[in-house]
């Protein structure tokens, strides 16, 4: 603790304990507690309390108040817990008789202030903070505090109830692991006193007739098995297993979601996942007895496990796929195709009744589809899914939703009426459909699949949100289709599908709804990224009206659409202008026209999104080597720099720096500037020539003026990026061994200019209207001056300054203490900066 803080702390404590002062800001109190946590870690001994007696005086003063404010009392409880986390400070507070008055029977438990949830929360948090040693454990168990925690498990505040449950888990773990002299086993189990009290409470609650008490103990066990993987947890489990098994045997299973979470946490624990017999038999029973809605999360959790008996895994898969199988069977009777399942785990009537109900059909299908997507997102699936039947089931759901399927069965008709235009199910099904594109085994249905997707793309009833999802699924399946056509020569099918896709895309690009135009452009961009090297794709694209319509949208009234159009046009250029075998490669006029349009957007568009998109596309072009020879690239970069350096959007300026970074790297690589300080003489001479040449290019392109100006940018990310680029340039022009030997600035005009530049850069963002016209004796287009500047300017100091957080002064403990004093009115200038 600094001297200034030690002087301010007594005044802060006195102000906080004074009931006449207005309450301090809660944010300040939270930050103060964070500071005390840091202090107690740095100074774990009792010396912290001995050197700062104001802390114990503050606690005593708050306890002496007849009616302390809830926020100050809560703060005091939490502070005392933090201080009592070490055993010697705990003993010190005990000697002062403070802990019993805070956390014992004589504390706030019996006062009216206990009715405030913040006080109960502070009490639980304070106890949790001190619970790091046996002294705290015995204090709480012997003084009746553990009974308070048991009662707080049912607190009306969910936050307090959850914290109490977590505290009991922590206490049980601490008691077992710090107080047992030998490992516990099923044959020889002698629980420590505190652990015994908690375990008896769990067992009594599970055997009680109170549903809330049963649920509290199940949650406690769930939390315990989720956080503690010690072998003694198996001993605890054997004592309660029969009771939990009996819950699953009841006609109506209680607390189903908690039971499912409990079994899942246990299945992930190495203590239980390796065991044979009883535990997995219980999981099997749960999969059979829980409702499909509750069994679903348990099933998908089991399927994610790599260590699991095969029969349990098959049963979990059956539970998960049962709603999808029901959909497939409801679509046609008799069943035209193979179903998903040979037999059901639970009664199929249950699933059918849920799917027949408007209130449960959507939620069950959305949950099932979300679980399937979760499984399909895994790189390696621990289980084989029936992909073909699953795809057919997804197509059936989508056809139910848009009314394109008329089922023959009564159940199918009911489901179809419920799902018609249900966008939640549509979006979930399309997400799974997209994920399924990366799995093999669905190739035979690909023509039927595109019929369904195209129906959605063409339908005027498809909402913009569902259309966006359809575009995403279509793009993934088009990539899959292209892979298949390459391997089995099905060119005609691919061309036909691509023509249909571009035909519907033309219509969507002209939609009156801006969201549809925007997602259509995003779809086109994705297609070009993935398929631009495929001849069939390029031919279908260039023979359509899509390129022309896309360019027209550069003038769209909606800025989001203009930004997406810029990105799409930028990627289209890889097909139309930059492709080696492009049909319009000779059309220089069109290429220059597109470039001029984008540069016009960069310099004149009133919105930031299109301008950001332009600078991003220009950088992509430059990175791909599409901007011509070195001289053309130099002019291109120079023109872009002069446009973006005055842009009001910091992200556009940052994008300009990214472009400069790419340009510098490419120039240095093309000119072959040697980076090795020990290169041969001939190489060094050649390197000197290349060094001068690259310096001249950077100066002519106005790179240095932009970089040094960006160092003083009022937006810190811009300055940080500029500094990083200058570091790289200095490393190329000044090898480490030569940097310290670089010539000093001297008293030359250039030297005086660099001295001015150093002073300006030290001002940082305070350097307004940064001049770059050599008016201060420094010419940013003079290679010699720039070489001198790179070797002289202290970039390390600038880097450190730029990387300091903007509130590094305000975040200091001293500033925090001053803020609190200012808030409570003991400093004349009431200027709090606690936020």
Secondary structure, DSSP 8 states (H G I E B T S, - for coil): --HHHHHHHHHHHHHHH-TTS----HHHHHHHHHHHHHHHHH--STHHHHH-THHHHHHHHHHH-TT--HHHHHHHHHHHHHHTTSHHHHHHHHHTT-HHHHHSTTSGGGSGGGGSHHHHHHHHHHHHHH-SSHHHHHHHHHTTHHHHHHHHTT-SSHHHHHHHHHHHHHHHHHHHHHH-SS---SSS----HHHHHHHHHHHHHHHSS-HHHHHHHHHHHHHHHHH---THHHHHHHHHHHHHHHHHHSSS-SSHHHHHHHHHHHHHSHHHHT--SHHHHHHHHHHHHS-HHHHHHHHHHHHT-SSS-HHHHHHHHHHHHHHHHHHHHHHSSS-SS--S-SS-SS-HHHHHHHHHSHHHHHHHHHHHHHHHHHHHTSSS-SS---HHHHHHHHHHHHHHHHT----SSHHHHHHHHHHTT-HHHHHHHHHHHHHHTTSSS-GGGHHHHHHHHHHHHH-TTS-HHHHHHHHHHHHHHHHHHHHHHHHH--HHHHHHHHHHHHHHHHHHHT-SSHHHHHHHHHHHHHHHHHHTT-HHHHHHHHTSSHHHHHHHGGG-SSHHHHHHHHHHHHHHHHHHTS-TT-TTTT-HHHHHHHHHHHHHHHHH-SSHHHHHHHHHHHHHHHHTT-S-SHHHHHHHHHHHHHHHTT-S-HHHHHHHHHHHHHHHHHHHHHHT----TT--HHHHHHHHHHHHHHHHHHHHTTHHHHHHHHHT-SSHHHHHHHHHHHHHHHHHHS-HHHHTTS---TTSHHHHHHHHHHHHHHHGGG--S---SSTTS--TT-HHHHHHHHHHS-HHHHHHHHTS-TTTTTTSHHHHHHHHHHHTT-SSS------
